[in-house]
Amino acid sequence: MVFSWIEWPDKATRDAGMKKMMEDPRMDPAVNPMPFDGKRMIYGGFVPVLELNK
């Protein structure tokens, strides 16, 4: 099992980062296929119900 996350400071930064990542040739599945069955992968984005500021 692998668990990971990315925390972005804001939506604009996230959108720019995701766009740049998807333009990276290393992300092309024809050149660099997934090392596992992606159909079994669960992913998503979440909005916190409660956020406590430090």
C-alpha positions in Angstrom: 0.0 0.0 0.0 1.2 3.5 -0.9 -0.2 6.7 0.5 0.9 10.1 -0.6 -0.4 13.6 -0.9 0.4 17.0 -2.2 -0.5 20.2 -0.4 -0.7 23.3 -2.6 -0.7 26.8 -1.2 -3.6 27.8 -3.5 -5.6 26.6 -6.5 -3.7 28.7 -9.0 -0.4 27.2 -7.9 -1.9 23.7 -8.1 -3.3 24.3 -11.6 0.1 25.5 -12.8 2.0 22.7 -11.1 -0.4 20.0 -12.5 -0.2 21.5 -16.0 3.6 21.5 -15.9 3.7 17.9 -14.6 1.4 16.7 -17.4 3.6 18.4 -20.0 6.7 16.5 -18.7 7.7 13.8 -21.2 8.3 11.4 -18.4 4.6 11.3 -17.7 3.8 9.9 -21.2 2.5 6.4 -20.7 3.7 5.3 -24.1 7.3 6.1 -23.1 7.1 5.4 -19.3 4.2 2.9 -18.5 2.8 2.7 -15.0 4.5 0.0 -12.9 1.1 -1.2 -11.5 -2.5 -1.6 -12.6 -4.0 1.9 -12.5 -7.5 0.5 -12.5 -7.0 -0.5 -8.8 -5.8 3.0 -7.8 -8.1 5.2 -5.7 -7.4 9.0 -5.7 -9.3 12.2 -5.2 -9.2 15.6 -3.8 -10.8 16.6 -0.5 -12.0 19.8 1.2 -11.4 19.9 4.9 -14.5 19.9 7.1 -12.6 21.7 9.9 -9.3 23.5 9.7 -7.5 24.7 12.8 -5.0 27.5 12.4 -1.8 27.2 14.4 
